[in-house]
Amino acid sequence: MNASTRVAWRKSSYSTQEGGACVELADLTSAVGVRDSTDPRGPVLQFGRDTMAVLLNRIKAGELDR
């Protein structure tokens, strides 16, 4: 992702103003970007749409719960 590229980041509804485990997602056209909302200038992970869909489905199904 180019640093000058402007994208709309969406914060997780589970994120709070108190910090902690905050996640934001962005549509990067060919991928989904994931970053730490407390460090918006920090690294961005990029996942293919199919990979992200599989991950979200596993999370929703509780497959990754401890």
PABARO-295318 format. One line per field, with one value per residue: residue in three letters; residue number from 1; x, y, z of N, C-alpha, C in turn. Coordinates in Angstrom, 1 decimal, decimal comma. Example, Ala and Ser with C-alpha at 12.3 -4.5 7.8 and 13.67 -1.06 7.14 Angstrom:
2
res <- c(ALA|SER)
n <- c(1|2)
n_c1 <- c(13,2|12,8)
n_c2 <- c(-5,7|-2,2)
n_c3 <- c(7,8|7,1)
ca_c1 <- c(12,3|13,7)
ca_c2 <- c(-4,5|-1,1)
ca_c3 <- c(7,8|7,1)
c_c1 <- c(13,2|12,9)
c_c2 <- c(-3,3|0,0)
c_c3 <- c(7,8|7,9)
END
This chain:
66
res <- c(MET|ASN|ALA|SER|THR|ARG|VAL|ALA|TRP|ARG|LYS|SER|SER|TYR|SER|THR|GLN|GLU|GLY|GLY|ALA|CYS|VAL|GLU|LEU|ALA|ASP|LEU|THR|SER|ALA|VAL|GLY|VAL|ARG|ASP|SER|THR|ASP|PRO|ARG|GLY|PRO|VAL|LEU|GLN|PHE|GLY|ARG|ASP|THR|MET|ALA|VAL|LEU|LEU|ASN|ARG|ILE|LYS|ALA|GLY|GLU|LEU|ASP|ARG)
n <- c(1|2|3|4|5|6|7|8|9|10|11|12|13|14|15|16|17|18|19|20|21|22|23|24|25|26|27|28|29|30|31|32|33|34|35|36|37|38|39|40|41|42|43|44|45|46|47|48|49|50|51|52|53|54|55|56|57|58|59|60|61|62|63|64|65|66)
n_c1 <- c(0,8|0,6|2,0|0,8|-1,7|-5,2|-7,5|-10,6|-10,8|-12,3|-13,2|-13,3|-16,3|-16,0|-13,9|-12,6|-12,5|-10,5|-8,2|-6,1|-6,8|-7,4|-8,8|-8,7|-10,2|-9,8|-10,9|-8,9|-9,2|-8,0|-7,4|-7,8|-7,2|-5,6|-5,1|-3,6|-5,6|-4,7|-2,3|-2,1|-0,2|1,4|2,4|0,6|-1,3|-2,1|-4,6|-5,9|-9,2|-10,7|-9,3|-9,7|-12,4|-12,7|-11,4|-13,0|-15,5|-14,7|-14,1|-16,7|-18,0|-17,0|-14,7|-12,2|-12,1|-10,9)
n_c2 <- c(-1,2|2,1|4,9|7,4|6,8|7,2|5,7|4,4|3,7|1,3|1,0|-1,7|-2,8|-3,8|-2,4|-0,1|3,2|3,1|2,0|-0,9|-4,0|-3,1|-3,0|-2,1|-2,2|-2,0|-1,4|-2,3|-2,5|-4,8|-6,3|-6,8|-4,5|-4,6|-3,1|-1,8|0,2|2,0|2,7|4,2|4,9|2,8|-0,6|-2,3|-5,0|-7,1|-8,9|-11,4|-11,3|-13,7|-15,2|-13,5|-13,8|-16,5|-16,5|-14,7|-16,1|-18,4|-17,1|-16,1|-18,6|-19,5|-21,1|-20,3|-19,7|-19,7)
n_c3 <- c(0,0|-0,9|0,8|0,4|-0,5|0,0|2,0|3,3|6,6|8,8|12,1|14,4|15,9|18,4|19,5|21,8|23,4|25,3|24,5|24,0|22,4|19,5|16,2|12,8|9,6|6,0|2,7|0,1|-2,5|-4,2|-2,1|1,5|4,0|7,2|10,3|13,4|15,3|17,2|16,3|13,7|11,7|11,6|10,7|8,0|7,5|4,7|3,3|1,0|-0,4|-0,3|1,6|3,8|4,1|4,8|7,3|8,8|8,7|10,2|12,7|13,3|13,6|15,9|15,9|16,6|19,2|22,5)
ca_c1 <- c(0,0|1,4|1,7|0,0|-3,0|-6,2|-8,5|-11,5|-10,6|-13,4|-12,8|-14,1|-17,3|-15,5|-12,8|-13,0|-11,7|-9,5|-7,0|-6,1|-6,9|-8,2|-8,5|-9,4|-10,2|-10,0|-11,0|-7,8|-9,5|-7,7|-7,2|-8,4|-6,1|-5,8|-4,1|-3,9|-6,2|-3,9|-1,0|-2,5|0,9|2,2|2,3|-0,7|-1,4|-3,0|-5,1|-6,8|-10,6|-11,1|-8,6|-10,3|-13,8|-12,6|-11,1|-14,2|-16,4|-14,2|-14,3|-18,1|-18,4|-16,4|-13,7|-10,9|-12,3|-10,1)
ca_c2 <- c(0,0|3,4|5,8|8,5|6,4|7,4|4,7|4,6|2,6|1,1|0,4|-2,8|-2,4|-4,2|-1,5|0,9|4,4|2,9|1,3|-2,4|-4,7|-2,3|-3,4|-1,4|-2,8|-1,1|-2,0|-1,9|-2,9|-6,2|-6,9|-6,2|-4,1|-4,7|-2,3|-1,5|1,6|2,9|3,1|4,3|5,1|1,6|-1,5|-2,7|-6,4|-7,2|-10,3|-11,6|-11,3|-15,1|-15,5|-12,8|-14,3|-17,7|-16,1|-14,1|-17,2|-19,2|-16,4|-16,1|-19,9|-19,8|-22,1|-19,9|-19,3|-20,5)
ca_c3 <- c(0,0|-1,0|2,0|0,0|-0,8|1,0|2,1|4,4|7,6|9,7|13,3|14,9|16,9|19,7|19,9|22,8|23,5|26,3|23,9|24,0|21,1|18,5|14,9|11,7|8,3|4,9|1,3|-0,7|-3,9|-4,5|-0,8|2,7|4,9|8,7|11,1|14,8|15,3|18,1|15,6|12,3|10,8|11,8|9,6|7,5|6,9|3,6|3,0|-0,1|0,0|0,0|2,9|4,9|4,2|5,5|8,6|9,4|9,0|11,4|13,9|13,6|14,0|17,2|15,8|17,1|20,6|23,5)
c_c1 <- c(0,9|1,0|0,8|-1,4|-4,0|-7,2|-9,4|-11,3|-11,9|-12,9|-13,8|-15,1|-16,9|-14,4|-13,4|-12,1|-10,5|-8,3|-7,2|-6,2|-7,8|-7,8|-9,3|-9,2|-10,4|-10,1|-9,9|-7,9|-9,3|-7,4|-7,9|-7,2|-6,5|-4,7|-4,6|-4,4|-5,4|-2,6|-1,3|-1,4|1,8|1,9|0,8|-0,5|-2,4|-3,3|-6,0|-8,2|-11,1|-10,5|-9,3|-11,7|-13,7|-12,3|-12,3|-15,3|-16,0|-14,4|-15,8|-18,6|-17,8|-15,2|-12,3|-11,0|-11,4|-11,0)
c_c2 <- c(1,2|4,3|7,0|8,1|6,6|6,3|5,0|3,4|2,6|0,4|-0,7|-2,3|-2,9|-3,4|-0,5|2,1|4,2|2,2|-0,2|-2,9|-4,1|-2,7|-2,5|-2,2|-1,8|-1,9|-1,4|-2,3|-4,4|-7,0|-6,2|-5,8|-4,2|-3,9|-2,2|0,0|2,5|3,3|3,2|4,5|3,8|0,7|-1,9|-4,1|-6,4|-8,7|-10,3|-11,7|-12,7|-15,5|-14,8|-13,4|-15,6|-17,4|-15,6|-15,2|-18,1|-18,5|-16,4|-17,5|-20,3|-20,8|-21,6|-19,4|-20,2|-21,1)
c_c3 <- c(0,0|0,2|1,6|-0,4|0,3|0,9|3,3|5,4|8,5|10,9|13,8|15,9|18,3|20,2|20,9|22,8|24,5|25,8|24,0|22,6|20,1|17,1|13,9|10,4|7,2|3,6|0,5|-2,1|-4,1|-3,2|0,3|3,6|6,4|9,4|12,5|14,8|16,2|17,5|14,1|11,3|10,8|10,6|9,3|7,0|5,8|3,4|1,8|0,4|0,4|1,3|4,0|5,1|5,1|7,0|9,4|9,7|10,1|12,7|14,3|14,1|15,4|17,1|16,4|18,6|21,5|24,5)
END
